[in-house]
Amino acid sequence: MRQRSRVRGALAVVAAVFAVAALPGQAYAADGPGTYTFDPDAKAVSGVEVNADATELTSGSVYKSSIKAGQKLYYRLNLDAKTNAYVSAVVVPRDAGKVAYGDGITVSVRDSSDDQCSSGDALFGSAQYPRPIAAYASRRVDKENTSCQEAGTYYVLVERETKATSGQGDWDLELRYASEPKLAQASSAPTEAPSAWPSASPLPPTAADDNTRHGGAGYYDATSLQTGEWKDRIEPGQTLFYRVPVDWGQQVFATAGLSNSTTGKGQYVSSALAMSLDNPAIGHVDNVSPMSYAGKPTSVSLDPLPPVAYRNRFDSSDNVSAMRFAGWYYLSVSLSPEVAKAYGDKPIALTLQINVTGKAVDSPYTGDAGIFGVTQGDKDMARKGQNGAQAARSESRSSTMKLVAAAGIGAGAVLVLWIGAWMLIARRRAAAVPAAPTGGGQYPYGGPPQAW
């Protein structure tokens, strides 16, 4: 009976592993218009108005903070003399308060003497409704510069600009700090920006049989897309996030279109749809002039951008300079809450046309490029329309099924061994029992052999 219990135990282990594999994963999705999905691993950090009290940020980490109207907040960096550092800030207004044309944030990296290494800003502009917007700044190692080159203490300064007539509520911040990998051959890296690149928009992509892709509610759960035409639906006041893998030497083109509305009377809504593109460091690349809407089909496209290249960083224009590394490029599409007043609060059909053109070339970095590269796994995610969280769960399930397979093989081997041992013991016991006497005699040892 002891052998039977052990076999049952092995089978119970296998059953338990299958049960774990079947548990549903936790999803991260928008709960409604205006909802933003923060990275669940983001660490809470408080910015300070006195730089000497600033909390240190570490490379490869994500942080959540907040900023009040008119505040200037410091965070600390400890940098070496060889590594390019990038810090981005996503600003997320907590309520639907009014924002003005010049409202937004400025992000800068400064040395211990408060000399500015670089800065970037994110403004709401003519699309004057609250939504997530992003900006970044960097400390770049450059032999031609004399400032911001030494190892030591640096600071990230985030400044909020809010007009007196705008909403005064707190804004959340999602901060990211990333370090750029080292060049494989630093001495041979080009130091001049490109002067020309293909500017003709490619032909519209073909729609897949199943081309529905619902955008995420933040950079963390942005839905992956590849070249193609994709359908979604967007509600007034909502911002949807998508990401596209763009490798070295490749260009990305994007067009967003709204369908006609079956409600309303053709009312004109200015700056109804806003679309922005951000690079792998969540640094702003470009945006379109916000598109107006009058209930009829309309679309807007990003201006042609150069192929991804290391040398783009030497260009004086921000949109070219931001196309400086490969990786996930993020598209955010926002629909004005004013659309609800004219056409109701039901979602409107949204179409995205994505084209990634050009042959991928080798990475200029040595070793693992991290977020500044495109892997086969990234391409698979784009093909499947997964976000990062979904891909992680799929990988976890795959690992679990491998464990299940191993457990099944192990349990099967245990079962076979115990059955073999069981049969061997039974045969030996049977062989050890004397044969019954003939002629109706009695069994020795007080009775017949006991059944096993």
Secondary structure in CASP SS format (residue, H / E / C, confidence):
PFRMAT SS
TARGET T0000
AUTHOR 0000-0000-0000
METHOD secondary structure of the structure
MODEL  1
M C 1.00
R H 1.00
Q H 1.00
R H 1.00
S H 1.00
R H 1.00
V H 1.00
R H 1.00
G H 1.00
A H 1.00
L H 1.00
A H 1.00
V H 1.00
V H 1.00
A H 1.00
A H 1.00
V H 1.00
F H 1.00
A H 1.00
V H 1.00
A H 1.00
A C 1.00
L C 1.00
P C 1.00
G C 1.00
Q C 1.00
A C 1.00
Y C 1.00
A C 1.00
A C 1.00
D C 1.00
G C 1.00
P C 1.00
G C 1.00
T C 1.00
Y C 1.00
T C 1.00
F C 1.00
D C 1.00
P C 1.00
D C 1.00
A C 1.00
K E 1.00
A E 1.00
V C 1.00
S C 1.00
G C 1.00
V E 1.00
E C 1.00
V C 1.00
N H 1.00
A H 1.00
D H 1.00
A C 1.00
T C 1.00
E E 1.00
L C 1.00
T C 1.00
S C 1.00
G C 1.00
S E 1.00
V E 1.00
Y E 1.00
K E 1.00
S E 1.00
S E 1.00
I E 1.00
K C 1.00
A C 1.00
G C 1.00
Q C 1.00
K E 1.00
L E 1.00
Y E 1.00
Y E 1.00
R E 1.00
L E 1.00
N E 1.00
L E 1.00
D C 1.00
A C 1.00
K C 1.00
T C 1.00
N C 1.00
A E 1.00
Y E 1.00
V E 1.00
S E 1.00
A E 1.00
V E 1.00
V E 1.00
V E 1.00
P E 1.00
R C 1.00
D C 1.00
A C 1.00
G C 1.00
K C 1.00
V C 1.00
A C 1.00
Y C 1.00
G C 1.00
D C 1.00
G E 1.00
I E 1.00
T E 1.00
V E 1.00
S E 1.00
V E 1.00
R E 1.00
D E 1.00
S C 1.00
S C 1.00
D C 1.00
D C 1.00
Q E 1.00
C E 1.00
S E 1.00
S E 1.00
G E 1.00
D E 1.00
A E 1.00
L E 1.00
F C 1.00
G C 1.00
S C 1.00
A C 1.00
Q C 1.00
Y C 1.00
P C 1.00
R C 1.00
P C 1.00
I E 1.00
A E 1.00
A E 1.00
Y E 1.00
A E 1.00
S E 1.00
R E 1.00
R C 1.00
V C 1.00
D C 1.00
K C 1.00
E C 1.00
N C 1.00
T C 1.00
S C 1.00
C C 1.00
Q C 1.00
E C 1.00
A C 1.00
G E 1.00
T E 1.00
Y E 1.00
Y E 1.00
V E 1.00
L E 1.00
V E 1.00
E E 1.00
R E 1.00
E E 1.00
T C 1.00
K C 1.00
A C 1.00
T C 1.00
S C 1.00
G C 1.00
Q C 1.00
G C 1.00
D C 1.00
W E 1.00
D E 1.00
L E 1.00
E E 1.00
L E 1.00
R E 1.00
Y E 1.00
A E 1.00
S E 1.00
E C 1.00
P C 1.00
K C 1.00
L E 1.00
A C 1.00
Q C 1.00
A H 1.00
S H 1.00
S H 1.00
A C 1.00
P C 1.00
T C 1.00
E C 1.00
A C 1.00
P C 1.00
S C 1.00
A C 1.00
W C 1.00
P C 1.00
S C 1.00
A C 1.00
S C 1.00
P C 1.00
L C 1.00
P C 1.00
P C 1.00
T C 1.00
A E 1.00
A E 1.00
D E 1.00
D E 1.00
N E 1.00
T E 1.00
R C 1.00
H C 1.00
G C 1.00
G E 1.00
A C 1.00
G C 1.00
Y C 1.00
Y C 1.00
D C 1.00
A C 1.00
T E 1.00
S E 1.00
L C 1.00
Q C 1.00
T C 1.00
G E 1.00
E E 1.00
W E 1.00
K E 1.00
D E 1.00
R E 1.00
I E 1.00
E C 1.00
P C 1.00
G C 1.00
Q C 1.00
T E 1.00
L E 1.00
F E 1.00
Y E 1.00
R E 1.00
V E 1.00
P E 1.00
V E 1.00
D C 1.00
W C 1.00
G C 1.00
Q C 1.00
Q E 1.00
V E 1.00
F E 1.00
A E 1.00
T E 1.00
A E 1.00
G E 1.00
L E 1.00
S C 1.00
N C 1.00
S C 1.00
T C 1.00
T C 1.00
G C 1.00
K C 1.00
G C 1.00
Q C 1.00
Y C 1.00
V E 1.00
S E 1.00
S E 1.00
A E 1.00
L E 1.00
A E 1.00
M E 1.00
S E 1.00
L E 1.00
D E 1.00
N C 1.00
P C 1.00
A C 1.00
I C 1.00
G C 1.00
H E 1.00
V E 1.00
D E 1.00
N E 1.00
V C 1.00
S C 1.00
P C 1.00
M E 1.00
S E 1.00
Y E 1.00
A C 1.00
G C 1.00
K C 1.00
P C 1.00
T E 1.00
S E 1.00
V E 1.00
S E 1.00
L C 1.00
D C 1.00
P C 1.00
L C 1.00
P C 1.00
P C 1.00
V C 1.00
A C 1.00
Y H 1.00
R H 1.00
N H 1.00
R H 1.00
F H 1.00
D C 1.00
S C 1.00
S C 1.00
D H 1.00
N H 1.00
V H 1.00
S H 1.00
A C 1.00
M C 1.00
R C 1.00
F C 1.00
A C 1.00
G E 1.00
W E 1.00
Y E 1.00
Y E 1.00
L E 1.00
S E 1.00
V E 1.00
S E 1.00
L E 1.00
S C 1.00
P C 1.00
E H 1.00
V H 1.00
A H 1.00
K H 1.00
A H 1.00
Y H 1.00
G C 1.00
D C 1.00
K C 1.00
P C 1.00
I E 1.00
A E 1.00
L E 1.00
T E 1.00
L E 1.00
Q E 1.00
I E 1.00
N E 1.00
V E 1.00
T E 1.00
G C 1.00
K C 1.00
A C 1.00
V C 1.00
D C 1.00
S C 1.00
P C 1.00
Y E 1.00
T C 1.00
G C 1.00
D C 1.00
A C 1.00
G H 1.00
I H 1.00
F H 1.00
G C 1.00
V C 1.00
T C 1.00
Q H 1.00
G H 1.00
D H 1.00
K H 1.00
D H 1.00
M H 1.00
A H 1.00
R H 1.00
K H 1.00
G C 1.00
Q C 1.00
N C 1.00
G H 1.00
A H 1.00
Q H 1.00
A H 1.00
A H 1.00
R H 1.00
S H 1.00
E H 1.00
S H 1.00
R H 1.00
S H 1.00
S H 1.00
T H 1.00
M H 1.00
K H 1.00
L H 1.00
V H 1.00
A H 1.00
A H 1.00
A H 1.00
G H 1.00
I H 1.00
G H 1.00
A H 1.00
G H 1.00
A H 1.00
V H 1.00
L H 1.00
V H 1.00
L H 1.00
W H 1.00
I H 1.00
G H 1.00
A H 1.00
W H 1.00
M H 1.00
L H 1.00
I H 1.00
A H 1.00
R H 1.00
R H 1.00
R H 1.00
A H 1.00
A H 1.00
A H 1.00
V C 1.00
P C 1.00
A C 1.00
A C 1.00
P C 1.00
T C 1.00
G C 1.00
G C 1.00
G C 1.00
Q C 1.00
Y C 1.00
P H 1.00
Y H 1.00
G H 1.00
G C 1.00
P C 1.00
P C 1.00
Q C 1.00
A C 1.00
W C 1.00
END
